[in-house]
Amino acid sequence: MSLRSARLRRALRAAAVTAPAALLLAACAPIVPFDPAPEASDADCASLVVRLPDTVAELPKRETNAQGTGAWGEPASVLLRCGVPVPGPTTDRCVSVDGIDWIIDESDAPRYLFTTYGRTPAVEVLVDNDVVGGTTAIADLSNAVGVIPADGGCTSVDDLSEVPSEG
C-alpha cells in the first residue's frame, strides 16, 4: 500500500466519522417557534426576509417556523417579525438608526421591543439586552428592514411648526 492511498484512506475514515457528527450537532439547534404577524404574507416582508443577515451582533441566524420571521443566537436573543400592526401616533420614545425610525418599548426590560415607525408593513424586533445591545441589533438589521419604503417617520415637538395665535 502506498503512502498516498494510506493518507486517502485515513482522510475518508475521518470524514466518515466527522460528517455524521456535524449533522448531529446541526440538528441540536431547534427551530425557533413563532406565530406569524397578521401581515406576514405581504410582499415587502418576503423581500425583507431574503435579505436578513447571517449574523446579528455576532449571533448566528436560526431557523424559524413562520413566514416573515427571523431569529439569532442560542438561545434566541434577537427575534424579528414582519407584518405587525402599524403603530399610530405615540408619545413613546422614537429613535432613528441608519435612516429607519423605531419606537422603543422598554416596559419588559431587559427585553426591549423595537417597532418600525413610518413603514408599512411594520417590523418588530425583540432584543434581550442582557445578551446584545438593542441599537447594535437594529443597526445590523437596517439593510433588510430598509427594503420596506418609508411613508412617515418620527417627529418631535421641535419639528412642529408654530400655530398662529389669534389676534
C-alpha positions in Angstrom: 0.0 0.0 0.0 1.4 3.4 -1.0 1.7 6.3 1.4 -0.8 8.3 -0.8 -3.5 5.6 -0.5 -3.0 5.3 3.2 -3.5 9.1 3.6 -6.5 8.9 1.4 -8.0 6.0 3.5 -7.4 7.9 6.8 -9.0 11.1 5.3 -12.0 9.1 4.2 -12.3 7.4 7.6 -12.1 10.8 9.3 -14.7 12.2 7.0 -17.0 9.2 7.7 -16.8 9.9 11.4 -17.0 13.7 11.4 -19.8 14.2 8.8 -22.5 12.4 10.9 -21.2 14.3 14.0 -21.6 17.6 12.2 -25.1 16.7 11.1 -26.0 15.7 14.6 -24.7 19.0 16.0 -26.6 21.0 13.4 -29.7 19.2 14.4 -29.2 20.2 18.1 -30.3 23.8 17.5 -34.1 23.5 17.4 -36.3 25.6 15.2 -37.4 28.8 16.8 -41.2 28.8 17.1 -43.2 31.9 16.1 -46.8 33.0 15.5 -46.7 34.9 12.2 -47.7 38.5 12.3 -51.1 39.4 10.7 -49.5 40.8 7.5 -46.5 38.4 7.3 -47.5 37.4 3.8 -47.0 40.9 2.5 -44.6 41.0 -0.5 -42.4 43.5 1.4 -42.0 41.0 4.2 -40.8 38.4 1.7 -38.3 40.9 0.3 -37.1 41.7 3.9 -36.7 38.0 4.9 -34.5 37.1 1.9 -32.1 40.0 2.9 -31.8 39.0 6.6 -28.2 38.8 7.7 -26.5 35.5 8.7 -25.4 37.2 11.9 -26.8 40.0 14.1 -24.4 41.4 16.7 -22.2 38.3 16.0 -25.1 36.0 16.9 -25.8 33.3 14.3 -29.0 33.1 12.4 -31.5 30.4 13.5 -34.2 28.7 11.5 -37.8 29.7 12.3 -41.2 28.1 11.6 -43.2 31.1 10.5 -43.4 33.3 7.5 -41.9 36.8 7.9 -39.7 36.0 10.8 -36.0 35.8 11.8 -34.1 34.8 14.9 -30.4 35.0 16.0 -28.5 33.4 18.9 -28.6 30.3 21.0 -30.8 30.7 22.9 -32.5 33.1 20.5 -31.8 36.6 21.8 -32.9 38.7 18.8 -36.3 37.9 17.3 -37.9 39.7 14.2 -41.5 39.6 12.9 -42.5 41.4 9.8 -46.2 42.4 9.2 -47.1 43.5 12.7 -49.8 46.2 13.1 -48.6 49.6 12.0 -48.3 51.8 15.1 -50.3 55.0 15.2 -49.1 58.4 16.7 -47.4 57.8 20.0 -45.5 59.7 22.7 -43.2 56.7 23.2 -39.5 57.2 22.6 -38.6 57.1 18.9 -35.1 56.8 17.6 -33.6 56.8 14.1 -30.9 54.3 13.3 -29.4 54.1 9.8 -32.4 56.0 8.4 -35.0 53.8 10.0 -37.3 55.1 12.7 -38.0 52.8 15.7 -40.4 53.1 18.6 -38.9 51.6 21.7 -40.9 49.7 24.3 -38.8 49.3 27.5 -41.7 48.0 29.7 -40.3 44.5 29.8 -36.6 45.4 30.4 -34.1 43.9 29.9 -36.1 42.7 26.8 -36.7 45.7 24.6 -39.2 45.8 21.8 -38.4 47.9 18.7 -41.1 48.6 16.2 -40.6 50.4 12.9 -42.4 53.7 12.7 -43.5 55.1 9.3 -43.2 51.9 7.3 -46.0 49.6 6.1 -45.9 46.8 6.9 -44.3 47.3 10.3 -41.5 45.2 11.7 -40.9 44.4 15.3 -37.6 43.3 16.8 -37.4 41.9 20.3 -33.9 42.1 21.8 -32.6 40.6 25.0 -30.4 43.5 26.2 -28.6 41.2 28.7 -27.1 39.5 25.6 -26.8 42.2 22.9 -27.4 45.9 22.7 -30.6 46.9 21.0 -29.0 49.6 18.8 -26.5 47.1 17.6 -29.2 44.6 16.7 -31.4 47.1 14.8 -28.4 48.6 13.0 -27.4 45.1 11.8 -30.9 44.6 10.5 -31.2 48.0 8.8 -30.3 46.9 5.3 -33.0 44.3 5.3 -35.7 46.5 7.0 -34.8 49.3 4.6 -36.4 47.5 1.7 -39.8 48.5 3.1 -40.4 52.0 1.9 -40.8 54.8 4.4 -44.2 56.5 4.4 -43.7 58.6 7.5 -41.4 58.9 10.5 -40.7 60.2 14.0 -41.3 63.8 14.8 -40.6 65.8 17.9 -42.2 69.0 19.3 -39.2 70.9 17.7 -40.3 69.6 14.3 -43.8 71.0 14.5 -44.5 74.4 13.1 -45.9 77.1 15.3 -49.6 77.5 15.4 -50.5 81.1 14.7 -52.2 82.9 17.6 -55.5 84.6 17.0 -55.2 88.3 17.4 
